[in-house]
Amino acid sequence: MVDKFVVSMATLRILSGSIEIAAALFMLKVGQVDKALTINTMLAFVGPTVLIITTSIGLIGMADKLSWAKMSWILLGVICLLIGILKK
């Protein structure tokens, strides 16, 4: 039996991937650089949001197996990733 946390994480990633593919197809449909760039900009919010939610689900699933120190290191790593992704 698959863990409910794993199912939740995988479902969220499938949903995220579907949004990415739909956006790419929509970019091809509109066929204009300015509109495609707008769609791409909207996707910039999806990626980090999915990262945070998926990581949170995973940490909740592992909360009984990890010490607070290890959870803090993971949280710090996610924060560093977000800074690296979102900083201009």
C-alpha positions in Angstrom: 0.0 0.0 0.0 1.3 3.4 -1.0 1.7 6.0 1.8 -1.0 8.8 1.7 1.7 11.4 1.9 3.5 10.0 -1.2 0.2 9.9 -3.1 -0.4 13.5 -2.2 3.0 14.6 -3.2 2.9 12.7 -6.5 -0.6 14.1 -7.3 0.5 17.6 -6.7 3.5 17.1 -9.0 1.3 15.6 -11.7 -1.1 18.6 -11.4 1.9 20.9 -11.6 3.3 19.2 -14.7 -0.2 19.3 -16.3 -0.3 23.0 -15.7 3.1 23.4 -17.3 2.1 21.4 -20.4 -1.2 23.3 -20.7 0.7 26.6 -20.5 3.2 25.5 -23.1 0.3 24.5 -25.5 -1.4 27.8 -24.8 1.8 29.7 -25.6 1.9 27.9 -29.0 -1.8 28.7 -29.6 -1.4 32.5 -28.9 1.7 32.7 -31.0 2.9 36.1 -29.7 6.0 36.6 -27.7 4.5 39.2 -25.3 1.5 36.9 -24.4 3.8 33.9 -24.1 6.0 35.8 -21.8 3.0 36.8 -19.7 2.0 33.1 -19.4 5.6 32.2 -18.5 5.5 34.8 -15.8 2.4 33.3 -14.3 4.1 30.0 -14.2 6.9 31.5 -12.1 4.5 31.5 -9.2 3.4 27.9 -9.7 6.8 26.3 -9.4 7.9 27.7 -6.0 4.4 27.2 -4.6 4.4 23.5 -5.6 7.9 23.2 -4.2 6.8 24.6 -0.8 3.6 22.6 -0.6 5.2 19.3 -1.7 8.1 19.7 0.7 5.7 20.5 3.5 3.6 17.4 2.8 6.8 15.3 2.9 8.0 16.9 6.1 4.6 16.3 7.8 4.9 12.7 6.6 8.3 12.3 8.1 7.8 14.5 11.2 7.9 11.5 13.6 11.2 10.3 12.0 13.2 13.6 11.9 14.7 15.6 14.7 13.9 19.4 14.9 17.5 20.1 13.9 17.2 18.0 10.6 13.8 19.6 9.8 15.4 23.1 10.3 18.2 22.2 7.9 15.6 21.1 5.3 13.6 24.3 5.8 16.8 26.3 5.4 17.6 24.5 2.2 14.2 25.2 0.8 14.5 28.9 1.7 17.9 29.0 0.0 16.4 27.4 -3.1 13.6 30.0 -3.2 16.0 32.9 -2.8 18.1 31.5 -5.6 15.0 31.0 -7.9 13.2 34.3 -7.1 16.1 36.7 -6.6 16.6 38.9 -9.6 
